[in-house]
Amino acid sequence: MYDKRWRAGAWAVMMAMTAVPSAASAVDRWTSPHPGIRHLHRVRPGVDLHVVLVDLASPEVSVVATRPEDRFTTTSEFARRYDAVVAVNANFWGRGSCGLAAGGGEVYPRIYEDGCIATLGVGPGNDAVALDTSASPHGPLPAMITEAWSGKPWLMRGGQAPRNWVRPQHLYRPNPRTAAALSADHRTMILLSADGRRPGVPGLTGFQLVDVLREFGAHDAINLDGGGSTTLVMDSHLINRPSDRHERSVITHLGIRLRPGAVWYAGQITGRGAPESVTAGQSSKVWVEARNTGRRAWSAEQGPTVELTDGGRTWTARPTGEVPPGEVGRFEVSWEPRSFGNTSLRARLVTPEGGLLVDEPIRFDVAVRAPAAPTAPAAAPPPAPQVMTASMGFGCNAQPGHPSGLAWGVLGMFGSLVAALRRRRRPTA
């Protein structure tokens, strides 16, 4: 356990720093440098910190981490390479990354744990997670997550602050700090950079860090590498005052990029098709192909829908498979015509929010034929006639065209009788 004297001293420092300042000494300056990004610079006695609030619900904002091949650069260089308008340092480091680190879907090759099990992750669609990676410090990454950063310890977990940290012990002393957090709905990312180790501005203790993060709605928060590594860059400018008086090269970074005009769901029709003719009362299909030009993937569970109507009835369908951004997806809609004649069908692609995915009208003209009339079954041919002829043979094997032996015997006996009568009438000489 930590030394109780350190905790008592930390509380004394914290109380002195958080005493209510005069109006002249307390300054909170808010700016909105870009859509979806708000920046606070707070200056108070003993405190000089920056908070950046990132709206993850904005499609014009994306989050990026350093790829393994770009590790060990300054935060300014990272921001330049990745075109990030906001950038901070991230993981602790030594013989590699302390805890899970990933950029562009690639997990870092050299990772050691050392307590860095508090992890935040973000995907291409700004889907964000907070997870304990004690059982998987080397990955794999959760589904849909491509960027990951780890720290120690959890400053807040599920809205609660432990406040009984065993390590690192420096949390009980004021120091320069870097932290990252997510709101309860994971729609806001909170980045904090606090200066320290200079006259009049010693930095923040872990307790003060929690209090500031809670003020801005943090629900899950991690402590990242601080001290001389703490760096905040915005719009290519170094915003804070690193305690080393220059930027360190650090192993990984967390950056915010802009995508002006980007939307979550958008598409472009690339093909369509329907049969030239169908039969009334029988199911048929039409299909539409579209390229995903938005930021979120389409799937059978979530994404746009094709709505097909004949003016009275409506049929719907989702993509036949996963459609990542930039790829082409296929929608197949089953429908059933009721009456014959020329039928005009109209289709539209609709976003999950109910808006139009594509403004381009989609129309199908299909000839519907009447079902064929049922035909009567053909009559069975009449049986062949039975022919009876005589034979001296015996047996009952009558078949069509084949007289029985019994018939032949009867005729033979009749002939013998006739011959006998003729002999009796013949005169004698």
Sequence and secondary structure as in RCSB ss.txt:
>XXXX:A:sequence
MYDKRWRAGAWAVMMAMTAVPSAASAVDRWTSPHPGIRHLHRVRPGVDLHVVLVDLASPEVSVVATRPEDRFTTT
SEFARRYDAVVAVNANFWGRGSCGLAAGGGEVYPRIYEDGCIATLGVGPGNDAVALDTSASPHGPLPAMITEAWS
GKPWLMRGGQAPRNWVRPQHLYRPNPRTAAALSADHRTMILLSADGRRPGVPGLTGFQLVDVLREFGAHDAINLD
GGGSTTLVMDSHLINRPSDRHERSVITHLGIRLRPGAVWYAGQITGRGAPESVTAGQSSKVWVEARNTGRRAWSA
EQGPTVELTDGGRTWTARPTGEVPPGEVGRFEVSWEPRSFGNTSLRARLVTPEGGLLVDEPIRFDVAVRAPAAPT
APAAAPPPAPQVMTASMGFGCNAQPGHPSGLAWGVLGMFGSLVAALRRRRRPTA
>XXXX:A:secstr
   HHHHHHHHHHHHHHTS   TTT EEEEEEEETTEEEEEEEETTEEEEEEEEETT TTEEEEE  GGG SB H
HHHHHHHT SEEEE   BSSSEES  EETTEE S EE TT  EEEEE TT  EEEEE TT TT    TT  EEEE
ESSEEEBTTB      S GGGGS B EEEEEE TTS EEEEEEE  SBTTB  B HHHHHHHHHHTT SEEEEE 
 GGG  EEETTEE S  TTSS   BS EEEEEE TT  SS EEEEEEE  SEEETTS EEEEEEEEE SSS B S
SSS EEEEESSS EEEE BSS B TTSEEEEEEEE   S EEEEEEEEEE TTSSBS  S EEEEEEEE      
                S      BTTB  HHHHHHHHHHHHHHHHHHHHHS   
